[in-house]
Every structure is written in C-alpha cells, then in structure tokens.
Amino acid sequence: MSCFQEEGSWDLSFSGAGFLGLYHVGVIHCLRERAPRLLRGARRVYGSSSGSLAALCVLMDMPTEECCAYLLSVVKQIEQLSLGTFHPAFAPIEHIKEQLQHLLPDGFHILASQRLGISLTRWPDGRGFIATDFASRDEVIQALICSLYFPFYCGVIPPEFRGERYIDGALSNNIPFVDSPSTITVSPFTGTVDICPQSTSASMLELNAFNASFQISSTNLFLGFSSIVNPNPEVVAHYCRQGYLDTLRFLERRGLTKEPVLWTLVSKEPPAPAQGTQDTGHDGGQKAGLSLNWAVPNVLVKDVPDFEQLSPELEAALKKTCARDPRPWARFRRSRPGKVLTYLLLPCTLPFEYAYFRSRRLVVWLPDMLADLRWMQGWLRSSALRVCSRTKDQLLGLVSLPATCLQPEVAPPVDPAKEPRPALHVRPEGYSAGPAP
C-alpha cells in the first residue's frame, strides 16, 4: 500500500477496448465509491482508443449516468441500423466528434495538458506517440479522434493532428506505461494488468503485442470479437458490472478498502486478518512494499443475484441507459416481424439510404477535402517511389551477379617492391673489354 500513500505519485492507464469501453465506467464508478482518493490523487490519466474517453470521464468528473449514455450512444445507434457497422449510416467518428464539441468546455485544454495523456499511432510507420500538451480545445478533440480512428473501419484517410496523420493508439501502445510500478492499469481482457477479469482458463500461452500481454484463451477471443463487432447494450452492461467487481477485487487484495465485500457476496466468512504476502506476482515484485491478500475470491456477475444492492447508482444508470425506445414504431422494428420486413425491403431502401448518407458525409468532408486529397497524393507518390527504388535495387542485384561470374580472371597487380630484380654481374678490377677474337 506504500505505493499509494503520497498523493500524485501514481497514474491511471485505460487500455483500448472497442465497444467494451463501458467496462472502464464500472472501474471508475467502483473507485469513486470505494477509493475516491485514487481518482483525485492521480498525477496523470492515460488512455488509448476508447480508453481515452474513459480518461476524459475521469478528468471531467462526469456522473456515471452521463458516462454510460455517451459510451453507449454508438452501440445503440448501430443497433438501430439494419446492416449494423456495414450500413452506410455508420459514421462513429463524426458522431463522437459532434458529442465532444458539445461536451468539452472552452478552456478544457488547460486541464488536459496537466493531467491527460492520449496514445496515438503515427501513419504509416506505426510509431507510438503520447500527446500530453494541448494548445486549444480543438487539439484535444482532434487527438481523441485520432486515437479512436481504426483504419479502414472508420474511414480511408487518417485524421490529422499537428500536421501529422495518426490512427488508433491501441495499434502501437494499447496500455500506456504498463510496465511502470506506479501506474494502475485497466483492461477488459484477461492478462497481467492490475484491474482485469481473472482468467479461468488453464492456458499458459500469452500474446505480447501492442505493448500489452494477452492470454491466449477462448474468453479473450470472444472479448476481442465483441470489441470489434457491435454487441447489444445488455452485453456491454454485463461487462460494466464485471469491471466494478474486478476493481473491488483489486482494492481488497491491496488493502485499500476496509470492508470485505466480495466474501459476503459468495456467502463465506472472511479469513482472519493477515499481513499478506509481498507482491511478486504479475509485476515481478516491482511494486515494492505492497502486500497482497491472494485469498480474496474472484466473483463474476452471475454470482451476484442482485447487483442493485451492491451498487444502486451504477445499476440504475445501466438500466436507464439500456432502456429501449417505448414508442410503437420502434417496438415494431425491434420485433421479429419488423426485422423480417426490414430485410425484405432492403433491396428497395438501401440504394436511397446509400445515396443520402454518402452525400451527407461528402458535405461534411468538403472543408477538409483539399488537404486530405493533397496528403493522399503525396503519400501515394512517396509509396510508388519507394516501391520503384526497392524493385530497381533487387533487379540490379540479380543482373550484377551473373555479370561478375562471366568476367575473365585477371592476374592481380604486382607490387614493384616485391617484383624480383635481375642479378647484377660485377667485373673484376683491371678487366677491360677487348676486341672480339
């Protein structure tokens, strides 16, 4: 616990989670209820991809209901589309950008420069970059958009930040400062971070990628699929509750809470107080001085019969956010006959919807069209020159190889200093050459 004694000596880091970003809301709400000093006293809050939105919620101290509403808005919007993420109306970047412009106050960049860190990936070399200083509110919004931009899923031309093109920060640095002993890391995937679901698989295989470690298991494969393919709001709410329970396990193991809540949830008597063991587990003892109580049980959402008793505010926010539109036409569209009718009419309605939404996106793109086309032209030219240069070098290497084999052998040059000289004949004294006999 000594790591979290001095205020401002630790950081928070939220990983990319895709559509499972509501897991971070459960983590934030549990910290706000059970250990608020971990949120208030954090020196800086880092985020990658959808984790950057969670970091934004921490900095703005947004109520849990608003956090759920903002992070679930894209999920609920896609649920109303007949083709899901493949529908022409699917435009998550435009939707999130509009929300950020409405949400962030004018002077927010001052607070963001002091406490916010956003992970970005530079295009096209894939080098990671963490933005921590912002000159204006628009720079904060643009950095968030770049960190959320997944290539070819959100569009073709990457967004721009300070004259450079950047894409999803999770592709280079999914969990910023994951190896730092003073950083509390959060991820919805089972692995070796501080707050994450505990694995129930016996697999010992791990995948180290994007500056993170993932256990190779069926659970993580399902979570990865759910983070890309839009799940329904109930599934996302389930992982939000699991984030709350995982955070509670983290706090109890490190002795940061006084009440053994998880023991009461599984109907067991709490063990006798003990000093715990030194943390030499997943971080190799880097967090020196922190004692862990490994006897704290792992509790799943299915083990909690009434989650409302555990956290009434979070459960009320989830129920309100996941509520469907009660109007008759919306209820008919969600019903099975309504879905069948929608798909039957799709060949007639889809061309008009495609033309309308593509035209609408074109109008939104007009202010940035020249800059984007100029960048694409330069990038294509540089890529073509790079390919031609490599091809030329390979062809010259293939041609020079047989040419050297057909050349005649040439004797090596002789060094004059080592060349043998003719013998000198010395004439005896008094000898003179006479006429020939």
Secondary structure by P-SEA (a helix, b strand, c coil): cccccccccbbbbbcccccccaaaaaaaaaaacccaaaaaaccbbbbcaaaaaaaaaaaacccaaaaaaaaaaaaaaaaacccccccccccaaaaaaaaaaacccccaaaaaaccbbbbbbccccbbbbbbcccccaaaaaaaaaaaaccccccccbbbbcccccccccccccccccccccccccccccccccccccccccccccccccccccccccaaaaaaaaaacccccaaaaaaaaaaaaaaaaaaaaaacccccaaaaaaacccccccccccccccccccccccbbbcccccccccccccccccccaaaaaaaaaaacccccaaaaaaacaaaaaaaaaaccccaaaaaaaaaaaaaaaaccaaaaaaaaaaaaaaaaaaaaaaaaaaaaaaaaaaaaaaacccccccccccccbbbbbbbbcccccccccc
